[in-house]
Amino acid sequence: MCAMEIETERHILGLPEMDAQHAYLYSLFDRIEKSPAVTDVPAMKALLKELERYLLFHFASEEHLMRCYNYPGFSIHQSDHESAGNRFIKFLDDFDSAMLNPAALSIFLTGWLMEHSRLSDTEYVIWIKKCRTSLELRKEEIGGGTQI
């Protein structure tokens, strides 16, 4: 698969705050070794730490955004985050026991985010955009005001 095909599979949501976070996650995923065994333990340890930190931040950000807009699919979406997080923890455990397969980690994370953003994230983004559009329409109805 060429770089252009990979980029087109990395779904853009059209919500800048989340697209930026997804881009950073993909950049981290791209730094994971593509070999079946870790060759640079200190580098992998640092990368895994940043992945863990940023995944937690990203999940919390999405969930906060969904709560702010009363997204009806919140609990299902949160469950999907928990499942992915639990799977990631198993990879961390593999690293701690010197059994991590970096290629498998890369495939899991990249594939999960591609599918999750294309399916689940798209749904909450549609909801939020409708809510924001509704606010814009109300603003116009009451005679302007400041830009939201």
MOBEL-V824737 format. One record per backbone hydrogen bond with DSSP energy under -0.5 kcal/mol. NH is the residue of the N-H (numbers start at 1). CO is the residue of the C=O. Records with the same first field share a line. If there is no record, write none. Layout:
NH->CO ; CO
//
This chain:
6->2
7->3
8->4
9->5
10->6
11->9
13->11
16->14
18->15
19->15
20->16
21->17
22->18
23->19
24->20
25->21
26->22
27->23
28->24
29->25
30->26
31->27 ; 28
32->29
38->100
44->40
45->41
46->42
47->43
48->44
49->45
50->46
51->47
52->48
53->49
54->50
55->51
56->52
57->53
58->54
59->55
60->56
61->57
62->58
63->59
64->60
65->61
66->62
67->63
68->64
69->65
70->67
71->66
74->71
77->73
78->74
79->75
80->76
81->77
82->78
83->79
84->80
85->81
86->82
87->83
88->84
89->85
90->86
91->87
92->88
93->89
94->90
95->91
96->92
97->93
98->95
99->94
100->94
102->100
103->35
105->101
106->102
107->103
108->104
109->105
110->106
111->107
112->108
113->109
114->110
115->111
116->112
117->113
118->114
119->115
120->116
121->116
122->117
123->119
124->120
125->121
126->122
127->123
128->124
129->125
130->126
131->127
132->128
133->129
134->130
135->131
136->132
137->133
138->134
139->135
140->136
141->137
142->138
143->140
144->139
//
